[in-house]
Amino acid sequence: MRFGYWLPVFGGWLRNVDDEGMEPTWSYVSRLARRSEEIGFDLTLVAELNLNDIKGVDAPSLDAWSTAAALAAVTERLEIMVAVRPTFHLPALLAKQAANIDQISGGRLSLNVVSSWWASEARMYGVAFDQHDDRYARTSEWLDVVDGLWSHPVYSLKGHYYNIEDAVLEPKPARKPRPTIYAGGESPAAKELISKKCDAWLTHGDPPDIIGGKIDDMRARREAHGLPPMTFGSAGYAVVRSTDSELKRELARITDVQQTRRGYANYQEWIANTQLEQRVSLEDYSVSNRGLRSGLTGMPEQVAERVLEFERAGVELLLLQFSPQYEEMERFASEVIPLVNSKPALTSG
């Protein structure tokens, strides 16, 4: 199992807690990233939104791409998965930018391609907002351009959304055959696109048995296209405590949706512009990415066994969230990761 985490570019993950002790500043996230690769984390996901989805639109948040470039220069081992929304980036320019960051990092950049859901953010920033399936059609052509520029000396495309004429991109990315392209999505349009044109599939938080069924479906889609196997990742919010009473107190704190309403202003818009396979309650939404549904809560041994259940279901990467991030990542690294790495002792019974 590889362990990744969301970089707290929004200042946290809880919509009902204003101050989680993880301010959205370069000072905090750079310290966190450098420490994370020392204690056993493999990857960080840098989310891309121009507004703060978690704490409210008037709260500060970090830009994804400039932050990713800076992290590439100050880390040594960490894979930097940066989110990109095709409607916000012309594909040829993004391909150039990503190749340059990949060179800076020595081949540690990857992309998380996200089809936008936040219509009001797009209007604020003067960006076109396509309807759901149209967004995936644009994304498909966008991926053709990016991959074409990364893999061909000269590339042209005359498409519905983009026209590229004899474009040259040098230097190419350092990572071969290309930076890994991750994507998530639960609609038929998303699954079809991802199985054909991406390298890895990511899903929101759910129990291992549910995710295992989704992985089986994606594997079958991939095989139907005659393509090499994909890799799979899942979200999760981790709470590790020594006693049951401590665990209950923490879970009550992070799911108390009555504390504040700031972070819930866009809840209905998010529901309206996504096609999720399961209903998401306000309690689920209190922790982003349905993280609590993963069940990564409990004593260290319980959480480690849950990680192994995900591994047996086919998950190869866990994208974790913690609050406060720095302190809880230290706890997870010292109390859970060693148990996972000694999995024969855990699974022998």
C-alpha positions as CSV (number, residue, x, y, z in Angstrom):
1,M,0.0,0.0,0.0
2,R,1.1,3.5,-0.8
3,F,0.1,6.3,1.5
4,G,-0.8,9.7,0.1
5,Y,-2.6,12.7,1.5
6,W,-4.4,15.9,0.5
7,L,-2.2,18.9,0.9
8,P,-4.3,21.3,3.1
9,V,-4.4,24.2,0.6
10,F,-7.8,25.1,2.0
11,G,-6.7,25.2,5.7
12,G,-8.4,21.9,6.6
13,W,-11.1,19.4,5.7
14,L,-13.9,20.1,8.2
15,R,-16.7,22.3,7.1
16,N,-17.9,22.8,10.7
17,V,-14.6,23.9,12.3
18,D,-13.2,27.3,11.2
19,D,-9.6,26.9,12.6
20,E,-8.1,23.5,12.4
21,G,-4.6,24.7,13.1
22,M,-3.3,24.2,9.6
23,E,-3.3,27.6,7.9
24,P,-3.2,27.7,4.1
25,T,0.3,29.2,3.8
26,W,3.4,28.2,2.0
27,S,5.2,28.1,5.3
28,Y,2.8,25.4,6.6
29,V,2.4,23.2,3.5
30,S,6.1,23.2,2.7
31,R,7.0,22.1,6.2
32,L,4.3,19.5,6.1
33,A,5.4,18.1,2.7
34,R,9.1,17.8,3.7
35,R,8.2,16.1,6.9
36,S,5.7,13.7,5.2
37,E,8.3,12.1,3.0
38,E,10.6,11.6,6.0
39,I,7.9,9.6,7.9
40,G,6.7,7.3,5.2
41,F,4.2,9.1,3.0
42,D,4.6,8.6,-0.8
43,L,2.4,11.2,-2.4
44,T,0.6,14.5,-1.9
45,L,-2.5,15.6,-3.9
46,V,-2.7,19.4,-4.5
47,A,-6.3,20.2,-5.2
48,E,-7.2,22.9,-7.6
49,L,-10.0,25.5,-6.8
50,N,-9.8,29.2,-7.0
51,L,-12.2,29.6,-4.2
52,N,-12.2,27.8,-0.8
53,D,-14.7,24.9,-1.0
54,I,-14.2,23.9,2.6
55,K,-14.1,27.0,4.7
56,G,-16.3,29.3,2.6
57,V,-15.6,31.3,-0.6
58,D,-14.3,34.3,1.4
59,A,-11.6,32.2,3.1
60,P,-8.0,32.0,1.7
61,S,-6.7,29.1,-0.3
62,L,-3.5,28.3,-2.2
63,D,-3.1,28.1,-5.9
64,A,-2.4,24.5,-7.0
65,W,0.1,24.9,-9.8
66,S,2.4,27.4,-8.3
67,T,2.4,25.5,-5.0
68,A,3.2,22.2,-6.9
69,A,6.1,23.9,-8.7
70,A,7.5,25.1,-5.4
71,L,7.1,21.7,-3.7
72,A,8.9,20.1,-6.6
73,A,12.0,22.2,-5.7
74,V,12.0,21.5,-1.9
75,T,11.1,17.8,-1.7
76,E,13.2,14.8,-2.8
77,R,11.0,11.7,-2.9
78,L,7.4,12.7,-2.7
79,E,5.2,12.3,-5.7
80,I,3.3,15.5,-6.4
81,M,-0.1,14.8,-7.8
82,V,-1.6,18.2,-8.9
83,A,-5.2,18.6,-9.9
84,V,-6.1,20.1,-13.2
85,R,-9.5,21.1,-14.6
86,P,-9.5,21.2,-18.4
87,T,-11.9,24.1,-18.6
88,F,-9.4,26.3,-16.7
89,H,-6.3,25.4,-18.7
90,L,-5.6,25.3,-22.4
91,P,-4.1,21.8,-23.0
92,A,-0.9,22.7,-24.9
93,L,0.1,25.4,-22.3
94,L,-0.7,23.0,-19.5
95,A,1.4,20.2,-21.1
96,K,4.3,22.6,-21.2
97,Q,3.9,23.8,-17.7
98,A,3.5,20.2,-16.3
99,A,6.6,19.0,-18.3
100,N,8.7,21.7,-16.8
101,I,7.5,21.0,-13.2
102,D,8.2,17.3,-13.8
103,Q,11.8,18.2,-14.9
104,I,12.2,20.3,-11.7
105,S,11.1,17.4,-9.6
106,G,13.1,14.7,-11.4
107,G,10.1,12.9,-12.6
108,R,7.8,13.1,-9.6
109,L,4.8,15.0,-11.1
110,S,1.5,13.4,-11.8
111,L,-1.9,14.8,-12.8
112,N,-5.3,14.4,-11.3
113,V,-7.7,15.4,-14.1
114,V,-10.9,16.8,-12.7
115,S,-14.0,17.8,-14.7
116,S,-15.3,20.9,-13.0
117,W,-18.5,20.9,-10.9
118,W,-18.6,24.4,-9.4
119,A,-20.6,26.6,-11.8
120,S,-20.6,29.7,-9.7
121,E,-16.8,29.6,-9.4
122,A,-16.4,29.4,-13.2
123,R,-18.7,32.4,-13.6
124,M,-16.7,34.4,-11.1
125,Y,-13.4,33.6,-13.0
126,G,-14.9,34.1,-16.5
127,V,-14.5,30.4,-17.5
128,A,-16.9,28.4,-19.6
129,F,-18.9,25.8,-17.7
130,D,-20.0,22.8,-19.7
131,Q,-22.8,20.5,-18.7
132,H,-21.8,17.1,-17.2
133,D,-21.3,14.9,-20.2
134,D,-20.0,17.8,-22.3
135,R,-17.3,18.3,-19.7
136,Y,-16.1,14.8,-20.2
137,A,-16.1,15.2,-24.0
138,R,-13.9,18.2,-23.6
139,T,-11.7,16.4,-21.2
140,S,-11.2,13.5,-23.6
141,E,-10.0,15.9,-26.3
142,W,-7.9,17.8,-23.8
143,L,-6.1,14.6,-22.8
144,D,-5.4,13.8,-26.5
145,V,-3.5,17.1,-26.8
146,V,-1.5,16.8,-23.6
147,D,-0.4,13.2,-24.3
148,G,0.2,14.1,-28.0
149,L,2.6,16.9,-27.1
150,W,4.3,14.8,-24.4
151,S,4.9,11.9,-26.8
152,H,5.4,13.3,-30.3
153,P,8.2,15.6,-31.7
154,V,5.6,17.6,-33.5
155,Y,1.9,17.4,-32.8
156,S,-1.3,18.6,-34.5
157,L,-4.9,18.1,-33.8
158,K,-8.0,19.6,-35.4
159,G,-10.8,18.9,-32.9
160,H,-14.1,20.1,-31.7
161,Y,-12.7,22.1,-28.7
162,Y,-9.0,22.6,-29.6
163,N,-6.9,23.2,-32.7
164,I,-3.2,22.5,-32.4
165,E,-0.9,23.2,-35.4
166,D,2.6,21.7,-35.6
167,A,3.3,22.3,-31.9
168,V,6.7,21.4,-30.5
169,L,7.1,20.8,-26.7
170,E,10.7,20.5,-25.4
171,P,11.9,19.3,-23.0
172,K,9.5,16.4,-22.6
173,P,8.6,15.3,-19.1
174,A,11.3,13.4,-17.2
175,R,8.9,10.7,-16.2
176,K,8.5,7.9,-18.8
177,P,6.4,7.0,-20.6
178,R,4.6,10.0,-19.1
179,P,3.5,11.5,-15.8
180,T,0.8,9.3,-14.3
181,I,-2.7,10.6,-15.2
182,Y,-5.2,9.9,-12.4
183,A,-8.9,10.7,-12.6
184,G,-12.0,10.1,-10.5
185,G,-15.6,9.9,-11.5
186,E,-18.7,7.7,-10.9
187,S,-20.9,8.5,-13.9
188,P,-20.9,6.2,-17.0
189,A,-19.3,9.0,-19.0
190,A,-16.5,9.4,-16.5
191,K,-15.8,5.7,-16.2
192,E,-15.7,5.2,-19.9
193,L,-13.2,8.1,-20.4
194,I,-11.0,7.1,-17.5
195,S,-10.8,3.4,-18.5
196,K,-9.7,4.5,-22.1
197,K,-7.3,7.4,-21.5
198,C,-6.0,7.5,-17.9
199,D,-3.6,5.5,-15.9
200,A,-5.3,5.3,-12.6
201,W,-8.8,5.7,-11.1
202,L,-9.5,7.5,-7.8
203,T,-12.7,7.2,-5.8
204,H,-14.3,9.0,-2.9
205,G,-14.4,7.4,0.5
206,D,-16.4,4.1,0.8
207,P,-16.0,0.8,2.6
208,P,-13.6,-1.7,1.0
209,D,-16.3,-4.1,-0.2
210,I,-18.0,-1.3,-2.1
211,I,-14.8,0.0,-3.6
212,G,-13.8,-3.6,-4.5
213,G,-16.9,-3.9,-6.7
214,K,-16.1,-0.6,-8.4
215,I,-12.5,-1.7,-9.0
216,D,-13.8,-4.9,-10.6
217,D,-16.0,-2.9,-12.9
218,M,-13.1,-0.6,-13.9
219,R,-10.8,-3.5,-14.6
220,A,-13.4,-5.1,-16.9
221,R,-13.8,-1.8,-18.8
222,R,-10.0,-1.5,-19.1
223,E,-9.6,-5.0,-20.4
224,A,-12.4,-4.5,-22.9
225,H,-10.2,-1.7,-24.4
226,G,-7.2,-4.0,-24.6
227,L,-5.1,-1.7,-22.4
228,P,-2.6,-2.4,-19.7
229,P,-3.9,-2.7,-16.1
230,M,-4.8,0.5,-14.2
231,T,-3.9,1.3,-10.6
232,F,-6.6,2.3,-8.0
233,G,-6.7,4.8,-5.2
234,S,-9.3,5.7,-2.6
235,A,-10.0,8.6,-0.2
236,G,-10.1,8.3,3.5
237,Y,-10.3,10.4,6.6
238,A,-8.2,8.8,9.4
239,V,-8.8,9.1,13.1
240,V,-6.5,7.1,15.3
241,R,-7.0,7.0,19.1
242,S,-6.0,4.9,22.0
243,T,-9.4,4.5,23.6
244,D,-13.0,4.2,22.5
245,S,-14.0,7.2,24.5
246,E,-11.4,9.4,22.8
247,L,-12.5,8.2,19.4
248,K,-16.2,8.9,20.1
249,R,-15.3,12.5,21.3
250,E,-13.3,13.2,18.1
251,L,-16.0,11.8,15.8
252,A,-18.6,13.9,17.5
253,R,-16.5,17.0,17.1
254,I,-15.9,16.6,13.4
255,T,-19.4,15.7,12.4
256,D,-21.3,18.4,14.5
257,V,-22.8,20.3,11.5
258,Q,-24.4,22.8,13.8
259,Q,-21.2,24.6,14.7
260,T,-21.0,26.7,11.5
261,R,-22.8,27.0,8.2
262,R,-20.0,28.8,6.3
263,G,-18.6,25.7,4.6
264,Y,-22.0,24.4,3.5
265,A,-23.0,27.2,1.2
266,N,-22.3,25.3,-2.0
267,Y,-23.6,21.9,-0.8
268,Q,-26.7,21.8,-3.1
269,E,-24.6,23.1,-6.0
270,W,-22.1,20.3,-5.6
271,I,-24.9,17.7,-5.5
272,A,-26.6,19.1,-8.6
273,N,-23.4,19.1,-10.7
274,T,-22.1,15.7,-9.9
275,Q,-23.5,12.2,-10.6
276,L,-22.6,10.2,-7.5
277,E,-23.7,6.5,-7.1
278,Q,-24.8,7.1,-3.5
279,R,-26.5,9.9,-1.6
280,V,-24.3,12.1,0.4
281,S,-25.7,13.4,3.7
282,L,-24.7,16.6,5.4
283,E,-22.8,14.6,7.9
284,D,-20.8,12.9,5.1
285,Y,-20.2,16.4,3.7
286,S,-18.9,17.7,6.9
287,V,-15.7,15.9,6.1
288,S,-14.7,16.4,2.4
289,N,-14.5,13.6,-0.1
290,R,-16.8,11.3,1.9
291,G,-13.7,10.5,4.0
292,L,-15.4,9.0,7.0
293,R,-17.2,6.3,4.9
294,S,-13.8,4.6,4.5
295,G,-13.9,3.5,8.2
296,L,-10.3,4.4,8.9
297,T,-11.2,5.2,12.5
298,G,-10.3,3.4,15.7
299,M,-7.4,2.0,17.6
300,P,-4.1,1.6,15.6
301,E,-4.6,-2.1,15.1
302,Q,-8.1,-1.6,13.8
303,V,-7.1,1.1,11.4
304,A,-4.2,-1.0,10.1
305,E,-6.5,-4.0,9.5
306,R,-8.9,-1.7,7.6
307,V,-6.0,-0.5,5.4
308,L,-5.2,-4.2,4.7
309,E,-8.9,-4.7,3.7
310,F,-8.5,-1.9,1.2
311,E,-5.4,-3.6,-0.1
312,R,-7.2,-6.9,-0.5
313,A,-10.0,-5.1,-2.4
314,G,-7.5,-3.8,-5.0
315,V,-6.7,-0.4,-3.6
316,E,-3.0,0.5,-4.1
317,L,-3.0,4.1,-2.9
318,L,-4.9,5.7,0.1
319,L,-5.3,9.5,-0.2
320,L,-5.8,10.4,3.5
321,Q,-7.0,13.5,5.3
322,F,-6.2,14.4,8.9
323,S,-7.0,17.2,11.3
324,P,-4.8,18.8,12.5
325,Q,-2.8,17.5,9.6
326,Y,0.8,17.7,10.8
327,E,0.2,16.1,14.3
328,E,-2.2,13.4,13.1
329,M,0.1,12.4,10.2
330,E,2.8,11.9,12.7
331,R,0.5,9.7,14.8
332,F,-0.5,7.7,11.8
333,A,3.0,7.2,10.6
334,S,4.3,6.0,14.0
335,E,1.3,3.9,15.1
336,V,-0.4,2.6,11.9
337,I,2.1,2.4,9.0
338,P,4.5,0.0,10.9
339,L,1.6,-2.4,11.6
340,V,0.5,-2.3,7.9
341,N,4.1,-3.0,6.9
342,S,4.1,-6.1,9.2
343,K,0.9,-7.4,7.6
344,P,1.8,-11.1,7.9
345,A,1.4,-10.8,11.7
346,L,-1.9,-9.1,11.2
347,T,-3.4,-11.4,8.6
348,S,-2.1,-14.8,9.8
349,G,-5.2,-15.3,12.0
